[in-house]
Amino acid sequence: MYATFNENMEKHRILIWNAADDQLVQPRIETYGYTAEVLDAGKALWTQTDLMGKKQDTELDEQKAATNIFNEAYQQAVSEIKRLKKLARLAFEGNSNAWNMLKLDKLNITRFEDWQSDAELVCTNLLANAEWLTSMQTFGYTTESITALQGKVTNLKSLQQDQQREMGDTQQATDDKWKSYEELKNWCYKLKEIAKIEFEDDPQLLEKLGILVRS
């Protein structure tokens, strides 16, 4: 059965701490070079790996939060731009120049980068034409409301950058965690194999180290 990171960490903790602190175990493994100093180094490696695991959890939570913030703001802006365009179609019916400049033939744009470029163009061109702004007032849009929408569209770049940064931080934390864990796993493997040999006739001591003994 697959064991989780935390389950494996607990097994390693039991092995290291009982090897170091149990008065029946420690003297016998010391002959293999597992002095108090060496076992303290094992404890330090375990602690380092545990901290890196917790850091990865934190970074993953921050990545999810940044992703949710971006997605919510993005979907809201998409909805508002689409509504603006639909009403603009009515406002500029028969006005081919407005249709072209405001890209009113495009309502559903899949890629974020393409959508944002289109949305920024719509807001910029509307704000640059006083006559068009006057026409849009009939449908409830003012210079201020379109400027505010433009700000939402522009801010999405910053939110996406936050998301990408958090994704990078999460990936780095993940790499650090598993690199440290691999070192810990190899360290514990050697100790475990030595313990199996040394305590082959003392199954109760193996069990103290978390090593299951087949009956």
N, C-alpha and C positions, 0 to 999 in steps of 0.2 A: 504494500500500500504506500502511496506517495505521502511523504512527510513534508509539512510546510517548513518554511524558514525558521519560524519561531519554535516549532517542535524540535528541529535539529539543534537549534541554539540551546535549548534547555538540556538536551542530551549532552552536548559538549560542556555545558556549565557543570553538570553533575560530575562528569568525568574529571574535569580539571580540578574543581574545588575539593572533591573527596580525595583525589590523588594527593593533593597538597596538604589537606587538613586532617585526614584520618591517620591516627597514630599507628595503626596496623599496616596501612598501605604505604605511606610515604617512605619509611625507612627501607623498604624492600625495593622500591623503584628507584631510589636514590643511587643504587649500585649501577643503574643503567644511564646515569648522568642526569636524572631528573632531580636536581637539587632544588632547594627552596627558591633560589634565584631563577632557575629555569621555569619552574612552575608559576612563579610570579609573572614571568614574561608571557606564559600561556594565559594567565588571567587578564593581563593587559591586552593581549590580542583579542580575547573574547569580548572584553569591554569595548574596545575600539570597533569591533564588528557590530556589536549590539547598538552602539551609538550611530553607526552608519546606516543600520537598518531603520532606526527611528528617523534619521534625517531623510531617508528615501520616502518614508511614509508622509513626512511633513511636506516635502517637495511635491509629492503626488497630490496631496490635498490642495496645495497652492495652485498646481497646474489645473486641477479640476475647477477650482474657483474662478481662475482667470478665463478658462474656456467657457464656463457658464455665463460670466459677465459679458464676454465678447458675443457669444451666440444670442443672448437676449437682446443686446443692443443692436446687433446686426439684423435680427428678424424684425425688430420694431422699426428700424430705419427702412428696411425693404418694404414693409407694409405702408409706411408713410409716403415713400417715393412712388410706389405703385398707385396709391390713391391720388397723389398730385398729378401723375401722368394721365390717369383716367379722366379726371376733371379737366385737365388741360386739353385733352382731345375734344371735349365739348366746347371749351372756350375758343379753340383755334380751328374749329371745323372749317375746312376749305382754305386754310392759311398754310400753304405748302412750305413756306419759309420757316414758320414756327414749328411745324411738324418735323422738319429736317433738323433745325437747330436744337430742338428739345428731344430729339430721338423718340418721338411719341409712338413709333411703330414697334418699339422694343419695351415689353412689360416684364418678361420673365428672362432674366439673365442668370445663368447658373454659377459661374465662377465669381468669387468675391472680388478679385482684382478688376475684372471686366465690369462688374456691377458698380463698384465704387467709382471707377472712371466715368461711367455713364451718369451716375447720380450727381457727381460733382459738376459735370458739364451742364446738366439740367438746371441746377441751382444757380450756377454762375451765369448762364445765358439768360435766365429769367430775370435775375437781379440787374443785369446790364441793359435791359430793355424796359423803359418806363411805360410804354404803351402796353406791353404784355403784362406788366405788373397790374396795370389798371384793369385789364380784362380778367385777371385772376382774382381780383378783389370781389367780383360778383360771386365767386365760389368760396369765399371765406379766407382767402390767402392775402397776407400783407407782406410788405418788405421785411418786417420783423419776424414773421412766422417762417418765411422762406430762409432767412438768414439763420434762424435757429435750427432749421432742418439741415442746412448746409453744415452747421457746426457739428451736428450729430454724425453726419456722413464723414467729415474730416476726422473726428475723434475716434472713429473705428480703426484708423491706422495705428493709433497709439494702443488701443485695446488689443489689436492683433499682435503688435510687437510684445506686449506684456505676456500674451499667451505663448508666443514663440520662445520668449526668454525663459518662462517657467518650464516649458517642455525641455529646453536645453539643460536647465538646472536639474530636472528630474532624471534625465538620461545620465548626466554626470554622477548624480548621487547613486543611481542604480549600478553604474559601472564600478564605482568605489566600493559599494556594499559587497558586490559579488567577488571582486578582487580580494577584499579582506576576508570574506567568508571562505574562499578557496584556500587561502593561506591557513586559516584556522582549521579547516577540515583536514588538510594534510598534516598539520601539527598534531591534531587529535588522533588521526589514524595511526600514526607511529606509536603514540602512547598507548592506544587501545590494543594494538597488536602485541606490544611488549607485556602489557598487563595480562593478556590471554595466556601468554607463555608462563609468566612468573606465577600467576595464580590459578594455573590449570587444575590444581588439586584443592583449591580453596574457593569454591563457587560462591560462598557468601561474600567474599571480598570482591569478586567480579560484579556481583549484584549491587554492591555499594557504589561501584563505578558506573552503574547503569548498563552493564554488559549482560545481556540475557544468556543464561546457561541452558542448553538443551537437556532435558531430562532423559 
